[in-house]
């Protein structure tokens, strides 16, 4: 059986009891980075650690046959991301698609998701909303995607790196207007959690000249 397991996005105490119990019973644990997941299991106090199996975007398709073999042999297999809920902007959906075709049972152990956490913290309308993940690094493609949502009354949740935050906010200002409400959620659940909200022009001013660090989620009205 395959288990999709949510892990903390920063605060270790956000791990679920179900996840802790399952980590002790798994035979194989699929993970983006075996070093990160190994460290997480140690910090969580997992004693009977499963075999860690590297599973990231670039190797997802080539490793699916081996994972299906594990499952058909009756092994208990888990899937985690480096942080948060698996599959959301991370590898795994192609594996689920294959499991459905092979009639292999799978389930999800819910938990923290940066998307939902940011949406709640933003104070913007939660319905309807859409998740755009990481936008393209190419300016033309980024703007084209944002343009599609210009006239839609829907809250948009976007993952972004600290290095491109200012550029994204500039594009939001250009396409949606100076007064468009945005919320930048940084280092969520961690010691230095910060939520900066307001009109996009105002938020740009608050970040100007600062060196932005940490994990970011941007929410746009």
N, C-alpha and C positions, 0 to 999 in steps of 0.2 A: 504494500500500500504506500501511496505517496502522500506526504504531509507538507502543506505550504505553511510555513511558520513565520509569523511576524516577530521581529526583534526590536529592541529599543532604538530610538534615533539619537539618544544622548544620555538619558538617565537610566541606569541599569535597573532601577526599581520598577520600571515600566514593563519588565518581562512578565509574562503570564505564568501562573502556576502550571497550567497544562503544558506550556512549552518546556519548562524546567523538568517536568516529569518525563516528557517525551524524549528530550535530549539524552537521557540515561538509557533509553530503550532502543534508540535507532541503530541500525547497522551501518548506514551510509548517510552522510549529510552533504548535500550539494551546496556549494557556496561560491560567491564571486572571487573572494580572495581567502585562501586557506589560512593565511597568517592572521588576518583580521578575525576570522571566525574562531580560530584556535584560541586567540587571546580572549575573545568574548566568552567562550566556554569556560576558560580558566577563571575569569573574573566572576562568572556566575556560580562557580563552585561545582561544575559538572565533573564528576569523578569517572564515570564510565563513558568516556568520550567515543563517539562513533568515528568511523573512517571518514576523513574529509576528502571530498571529491571536487576538484576545481571545475566550475561551471559558470562561464562568463560569456558575454555577447559574441565574441569572436569565435568561440568554440562550441556554441550551443548546439548547432545542427549536427556537427560531427560526433558529439558525445551522447546524443539522444538514444541511438541504438544500444549503447552499453547500459544506459540507465534503464531502458525498457527491459533489458536482459536481467538486470538486478531485480526489478519488480516482478518479472515472471518467475524468477527463482524463489520468490516469497520473501525477499528481504524488505525490511522496513526502511524506507527512504524519506529523508526530509529535504526541504529546499528553503534556504534563507537568502536574503540580500545582505549586503554589508550593514545596512540600517533600514529600519521600517518594514513595511509589508512587501513580500516578494512580488515580482512580476510588474509592479508599478514603476515604469521606466527602467526596469531591470529584466534580465533574461528569465524565461520560464513559460511564456504563453505557448510557444511552439511545442514544448514538452507536454503541456496540458492538452493541446490539440491532438497530439499523438496518443496520449493516454485514452482519450475519448474514442479514437478510432480502434484502439486495441482492447477497449472495454476494461481498462484498468482503473480500479476505484481510487479516488483521491479526495482529500478534504482539506479545509483551511482552518488553521488556528489563528483567529483574528487578534489584532493588537494595534500598536501605534502605526499611523500613516501620516507622513509629513503633509500630504495633500489636505487631509481632513483637519489636522491640527492647525495648519495655517488658515484654512477657511474659517474655522471657529474663532481664531485669534484676530482675524482681520476686521471683524465688525461689519463686513459687507454682506449683502444679501446672499444667503447660502443656496437659494433656489431661484431659477436654475443656475447650475454652474457647470463648467467644463474644465478638463485637465489637459493642458497642452504639452506637459512634460518639458524636456529641454528643447528649446528652439534651435534651429540651424545656426551654425557659427557664421554662415554667409549672410551678409546684410540683406541682400536682395530677397533671399528665401524667408528670412525672419520677417521682413516687412510685409511680404506677400501673405504670410500666415496671419499676421495681426490685422491686415486689411480685411480679411474675410470676416472678422468679428466686429468690424467698425460699427455697423448698424444693428447689431444684435444685442438685445438687453439680457446679457448673460454674464455672470461673474467668471473670470478667467483665472486659473491657477497655473503658474509657470515656475518651473525649476530654473535656477540660473546660478552661474558661478560668480564669486565676488569680483572677479576681474572684468566681467561684462555687465555688471549691474547698472552702471551709469549709462552705458550705451542702450540697454533695454529701456530704461526709464526715459531717455531722450526720444526713443522711437515711439513709446507709448504717448508721450507728450505731443509729438509731431502728428501721429495718426488719430488719437482720440481727443486731444485738446488739453490745454493747461490745467483745467480744473477737474480732470478725470481723477476720481478717488482711487488711490492705490494703498497697499499695505505691504511693507517689506518685513518678512519674519526671518529673523536671524538666530542661529544657534538654539533652536527650539528645544525645550526641556533641559537645557544645560545651564550651568551657573551664570553665564553672561547672556541669557536669552534677551532679545530685544525685538520690539515690534514698533516700526516707524510707519505711521499712517497719516494720510492727508491728501490734498491735491497733488498731482504728480509734480507740478512745478515746485511746490513747497518741499516735497520729499527730496527732490533733486538738490535743492539748496541745503538741506540738512546733511546730505552725504558729501557735498562738494568739498574737496580738499582732504577728505578723510581716506585712510587706507582701510578698505572694507575687508574683513576676514570672516571665515566660518561658512557654514552651510546656509543657503538662502532659499526662500520660497517667496515669490512675488504674486500678490493677488490684485487683480485689476477689475474695477466695477464694469 
